[in-house]
C-alpha cells in the first residue's frame, strides 16, 4: 500500500489567515512564537482542518486546540473525538540564534557575521535524530495537558538552515522515504513542516505517512507574480502584517544556487 498525497488549493492558506484573524484577537495571535514556527503550524492546521483553533496556549495548556463542530473538521482524526489538541515543537539548531545575532549587531552599530555553515543530511535522519526525541517530549506534554476525549497531535517545525535536508531542496514528495512511527502510542497524528514548503503527516490509525501539497491551476500559475518566496512564506508575511508583528521571521528566506561555486582549498 503506497503513501497518500493530500492536495489542497493554495487559496486555503490565504483563507486560513483570514479565519485566524477573524476568529482570534491579534493580541492572542501574537502569543504564537514566531521563532519556533508556531504561527506556521496554526496556519497549516487551520487550512487542513477547515477551522481556526478555538484556543491558543497562553497559560500552560496545549499549544493549539480545535473543536469539532461538524464532520468537515475531522481530517485524519478519530471519529469519536470532539476536539483536537496540538503540541508544536521546533527542532533545535543554531541558525535562529545566528539570525537574531545579526539583528542585534546591526542595532548596536556593529558589522555582524553573515556566514553560516550547516551540514546536509537526509529527511529520515532528521526524523530519527533529533526528531524522535522532540516527538517524545511533545508526547509527554500531551499526556499531561490534553483533555479527555481530545485527539493528541504533534507538529514539528524544521528550519532548513539548521537541518538541511537534501530531499527537500527540490520540494519532492518525501513521505515514502520516512520510517513509520510505529511506537507513538497515544498520539493520533504527527505533522512535520520542512520550511518553507515540504509538509508530511503520519496517521497512527492508518500507520502511514502522507504528503500535503498546495496546488495551482495552470491559469493561476501563469497569472502569479514572479516571487522568490514560497507560497507559505507569502502567506506568513500577510499573517505577520495583520497581527502587528514587526520583528520579522527566520522562516522568510530564499535559496538560489551561485553560478560560480566556491573554490575548494588544497589544504
TATARA-V462102 format. One line per field, one symbol per residue. ss: DSSP state (a for helix, b for strand, c for the rest). psi: psi as a letter, one per 40 degrees, with the letter a starting at -180 (. if undefined). A space follows every 50 residues. Layout:
ss: ???
psi: ???
This chain:
ss: cccbbbbbbcaaaaaaaaaaaaaccaaaaccccccccaaaaaaaaaaaac ccccbbcccccccbbbbcccaaacccccccccbbbbbbbbccccaaaaaa aaaaaaaccccccccccccbbcaaaaaaaaaaaaaaaaaaaaaaaccccb bbbbbbbbcccccbbaaaccccccaaacccccccccccbbbbbbcccbbb bbbccccbbbbbbbbccaaaaaacccccccaaaaaaaaaaaacccccccc ccccccccccccccccc
psi: hiiihhhiiddddddddddddddiiddddeehhddeedddddddddddee iiidhhhefeaidhhhhheieeefhfiieeieihhhhhiihiiedddddd dddddddeeihihehhiiihaiddddddhedddddddddddddddiiiei ihihhhhhhdedghhddedefihedeehiigeffhehdihihhgiefhhi hhhddefiiihhihiiidddddehihheiidddddddddddeefheeahe egiihihhdgiiihie.
